[in-house]
Amino acid sequence: MRSGPAGFLRCIGLAWTLVGIPRDVRWLSDTKYVLGGNALGPSYRYVIVPGLSRLPILLLTLGAVTAFSGCSAKKKPSKPNPAALAAAKAEAGIPVEPNYTVDVELPPQTVRGQEAIARVHVRPKAPWHMNLEYPAKLKLEAPEAISLDTKMLRKTDAERFDDDALVFTVLFTPEAKGPHTIEAQVDFAVCGNAACGPVTEAVQLAVDVSCNQGDRLC
């Protein structure tokens, strides 16, 4: 349905047609009204409508204005800003659900003396996405029984880094049997509706190291 002046005139014409009064009647004198060819365009001819008073026309016009609100197109509600909602909840003391997930993928088996691979996955929740400009990185700290390929992984070292995910691959070699834990800290940022938030998450890579048969050092 049209809105604006054209829609307004359309609603007036509809209301007046329903009660048997020609469209676009304008004030001419105390007792006469005329179709406004000048108002709606040269395609409308002038018609004299005698015997009408000001009050009925005023009431009909007010009714058309009321009907116009129903003729106007409804505006779609704007989408809430997820960053603003999260900030408002935090300020009000309401627990805020993270707009991302961080998961650790461990090897199915770790054997002393053999290199193993673990992964740290970061995934934003819709409508958020990863900030590809942020200097994402993964810091690692391991006990003496674990040998790391590197203690620092930057975004250029990531196995995957796009709008939908960040994945770091961790290479390590266990040197002793038993349970061991690699402490990790991942830094990244997620964005939504022109708002971005940097995040630092601590994760643990806990493994239980076994030995091969015949390994006398185990």
C-alpha positions in Angstrom: 0.0 0.0 0.0 1.3 3.4 -0.9 2.3 5.9 1.8 2.9 9.6 1.8 0.7 12.3 0.1 -0.4 9.9 -2.7 -1.6 7.3 -0.2 -3.3 10.0 1.9 -5.4 11.2 -1.1 -6.2 7.6 -2.0 -7.5 7.0 1.5 -9.7 10.1 1.4 -11.1 9.2 -2.0 -11.9 5.7 -0.7 -13.6 7.0 2.4 -15.7 9.6 0.5 -16.6 7.0 -2.2 -18.0 4.7 0.4 -20.4 7.4 1.6 -21.3 8.6 -1.9 -19.3 11.8 -2.0 -17.1 12.6 -5.0 -13.3 12.6 -4.6 -11.3 15.6 -3.6 -14.1 17.9 -2.7 -12.6 21.3 -1.7 -14.3 24.3 0.0 -16.0 26.7 -2.5 -18.6 28.5 -0.4 -20.9 27.9 2.5 -23.1 25.7 0.5 -21.1 24.4 -2.4 -18.0 22.2 -3.0 -16.1 21.4 -6.1 -13.9 18.5 -7.4 -10.4 19.9 -7.3 -9.0 19.4 -10.7 -6.1 21.5 -9.7 -5.4 19.3 -6.7 -5.4 15.9 -8.3 -4.5 16.8 -11.9 -6.1 17.9 -15.2 -7.7 14.4 -15.7 -10.3 15.2 -13.0 -13.3 17.3 -14.2 -15.0 19.9 -11.9 -18.4 18.8 -10.3 -20.5 21.0 -8.1 -21.9 19.3 -5.0 -24.5 21.5 -3.4 -26.1 21.4 0.0 -23.2 20.2 2.1 -22.2 21.9 5.3 -18.7 22.3 6.7 -19.2 19.8 9.6 -19.8 16.6 7.5 -16.8 17.4 5.3 -14.7 18.0 8.4 -15.8 14.7 10.0 -15.2 12.8 6.8 -11.8 14.4 6.4 -10.9 13.4 10.0 -12.1 9.9 9.3 -9.9 9.7 6.2 -6.9 10.9 8.2 -7.6 8.1 10.7 -7.9 5.6 7.8 -4.7 6.8 6.4 -2.8 5.4 9.3 -4.1 2.0 8.3 -3.2 2.6 4.6 0.4 3.6 5.4 3.0 0.9 5.0 4.3 -0.5 8.3 7.9 0.0 9.0 10.0 -3.1 9.6 11.5 -3.1 13.1 15.2 -2.5 13.0 17.5 -5.3 14.0 18.9 -5.0 17.5 22.7 -4.4 17.8 24.1 -7.5 19.4 27.0 -5.6 20.9 24.7 -3.0 22.4 22.4 -5.7 23.9 25.4 -7.5 25.4 26.7 -4.2 27.0 23.2 -3.4 28.3 22.9 -6.8 29.9 26.3 -6.6 31.5 25.6 -3.1 32.9 22.3 -4.4 34.4 24.1 -7.4 36.0 22.4 -9.9 33.7 24.7 -12.9 32.8 25.8 -12.5 29.1 26.1 -15.7 27.0 29.4 -15.6 25.0 29.0 -14.8 21.3 31.5 -17.5 20.4 32.6 -21.0 21.4 36.1 -22.3 22.1 36.7 -26.1 21.8 39.8 -28.3 22.1 40.4 -31.2 19.8 42.8 -33.8 21.3 44.5 -36.7 19.6 42.8 -40.1 20.2 46.0 -41.4 21.6 49.4 -40.0 22.7 52.4 -42.1 22.9 55.7 -41.3 24.6 58.3 -40.2 22.1 55.8 -39.7 19.2 54.7 -36.3 17.9 51.0 -35.6 18.4 48.6 -33.0 17.1 45.9 -31.1 19.0 43.7 -28.2 17.8 42.0 -25.2 19.3 38.8 -24.2 17.5 37.1 -20.8 17.9 33.7 -20.3 16.3 31.5 -17.1 16.4 27.8 -17.4 16.9 25.5 -15.8 14.3 25.2 -12.9 13.6 28.8 -12.4 14.8 31.9 -13.2 12.7 35.6 -13.3 13.3 37.6 -10.1 13.0 40.2 -10.9 10.4 42.1 -7.7 11.1 42.7 -8.6 14.8 46.2 -10.0 15.6 44.8 -13.4 16.8 47.4 -15.7 18.5 47.8 -18.7 20.7 50.3 -18.8 23.6 51.3 -22.2 25.0 53.0 -23.3 28.2 53.9 -27.0 28.7 55.4 -29.0 31.6 58.9 -30.5 31.3 57.5 -33.8 30.1 56.0 -32.2 27.0 58.1 -30.8 24.2 56.3 -28.1 22.1 57.0 -27.4 18.5 56.5 -23.7 19.3 55.2 -21.7 22.2 53.5 -19.0 20.1 51.2 -19.3 17.1 50.0 -16.2 15.3 47.2 -15.7 12.9 49.5 -16.3 9.9 50.2 -19.8 11.5 46.5 -20.7 11.8 45.3 -23.7 10.0 42.1 -21.8 9.3 41.2 -18.2 9.8 38.0 -16.8 8.1 34.7 -15.2 9.0 33.3 -18.4 10.4 36.2 -20.0 12.4 39.7 -19.7 13.8 41.7 -23.0 14.1 45.2 -23.3 15.6 47.2 -26.6 15.3 49.4 -27.5 18.2 52.3 -29.9 17.6 53.9 -31.5 20.7 55.9 -34.6 21.7 55.4 -36.2 25.1 58.6 -37.4 26.8 57.0 -39.2 29.8 54.1 -41.5 30.6 51.1 -40.3 32.5 48.7 -37.4 32.5 50.0 -34.0 31.4 48.4 -30.7 30.7 49.4 -27.9 28.2 48.1 -24.5 29.3 47.0 -22.3 26.4 45.7 -18.8 26.0 43.9 -17.8 22.8 43.4 -14.1 21.8 40.9 -13.2 19.1 38.0 -10.8 18.3 34.5 -11.2 17.0 32.4 -8.5 15.3 28.7 -7.9 14.8 26.7 -4.9 13.4 29.8 -2.6 13.3 30.8 -3.5 16.8 33.8 -5.6 17.7 35.0 -7.2 21.0 38.5 -8.6 21.7 38.5 -11.8 23.7 41.2 -13.7 25.7 40.3 -17.3 26.7 42.3 -19.7 28.7 42.1 -23.4 27.6 43.8 -26.6 28.6 45.0 -29.5 26.5 45.0 -32.5 28.8 46.5 -35.7 27.6 47.2 -39.1 29.0 50.5 -40.4 27.6 51.0 -44.1 27.1 54.0 -46.2 26.0 54.7 -48.6 23.2 55.4 -52.2 24.0 59.0 -52.7 24.5 59.7 -49.1 25.4 62.2 -49.6 28.3 62.2 -45.9 29.2 58.5 -45.9 30.0 
